[in-house]
Amino acid sequence: MGRYYNGDIEGKFWFGVQPSNSASRFSADAECEPSYIEYYFDEDHMQEVKDELKRIEDVLADNLQKIEDFFAERNGYADSELTEAGIKDWMLREYADYKLGKQIEECVEREGQCQFSAEI
C-alpha cells in the first residue's frame, strides 16, 4: 500500500523515503485537508522551484548521475543493491524529492500551473 499524489501531475511517494509534504520544499501554496494536502504552483513559484532543484543538484553533486543511472536500469530496488551501488539513504530522499520537483517544474512550464492532492 502506498501514498499517491494526483492532479496535474501524478505519482507515488517513495515508501519509507518520502513524506507526503515533500512538495512543500518547493514553496507551494498548500492547504491541508483531513487526509490530503492540496498543492498549487504557478509561474510565481517557479524561481523557488528552480532554486530548490539547483540546491538538490548541488547537494547530490556527482551522485545525481550515479542515481539516475542506477534507476535507468530497474523499476525497483533492494537495500542491498543501494548499498552495493554506494547510494545512501539521504541521497535517496533527496533524489525522490528531486524527481517530484522536476514533475512540478515541467507541469508549470507546460500548463502555466500545477495543482495536485497528496495523500497523507
N, C-alpha and C positions, 0 to 999 in steps of 0.2 A: 504494500500500500504506500502510495506516495502523495506528495502535495504538489498541486499543479497551479499554473497561472494561465489565464485565458483572457482573450480580448483581442486587441490589435496585434499582439504577439502571444504566442502560446509556448508552453514548455513545462518541464517538470523540474522542481527543485532537487538538487543533488542530495540524496538521502544521507543523513548523518554528517553533511558537509556544509550545506547552505540553508540558512534560516529563511523564513517566509518574508522577512522585511529586508532582504538583500537589496532590493531596488531603491531603498531609502538612501543608500550611499551615493546615488546619482542625483540627489536633490529634487525629488519629485514632490508634487503636491499629492498628499496621501490622506485618506480617511480610513479609519478602522471600523469595520462592521463586526458583528459578533463572531463570525468565522472567516472573514475575508479582510484583506487590506486592498482598498481601491486606489490604484495609482494613475496619475495623469502627468504626462510630459508633453511639452510643446517646444517650439523653437526658442522660447525664453529660457528653457532649461539646457539647451544644447552645449553652452560653454561649460557648465558644471559637469555634464555627462562626459564631454571630451576631456576635461581636466582629470576626472576620476579614472577614466580609461588610461590616460597617459600615466597617472600615478601607479596604477596596477602594472602597466608595462614596465615602468622603471623598477618597481619592487621585484617583479619576476625576472627582469633582465633577460639573460640568455636562456633561462629556464622556460620562458614562454614558448620558444620554438621547440624545445625538448618535449614539453607537454603537448603542444599541437601535434607533433609527430607521433607521440605515444597514442593519442586518441584517434588519429587518422587511420590507424591500423586495427582498431577494435571498437565495438559498441559498448562494452562494459569493461570492468577491471576487477582484479582481486588485490587485496592489500599487498600480497607478496609480489605481484607484478609491479606495483608502485614502488615498493622498496628496491626491487631489482633495477628499476629504471632511475632510481635516485630522486623520485618525486615525493616530497614531504607533505604532510597534512596541510600545513599553512599554504603551500603552493597550490594545492588542490582547491582550497577555499577561495583563494584569490582568482584562480582560473575560472571556477564556476561563476563567480560574480562578473568576471571579465566577459564571459560568453553572454550573460544576461544583459550587461551594459551595451555590448555590440548589437544585440537584438533591438534594444531601446533606440540606440543611435540610428540604426538603419531604418527603423519604422518611422521615426520623426523625419528623417531626411526624405523618405518616400511619401509619407502621408501628411506631414506637417504637424502631426501629433501622435501620441501613443498612449492608449488607455487600456488598463488590464486589471483584473482581480487576481489576488494571490491568496490561496488557501492558507489558513493559519493552522 
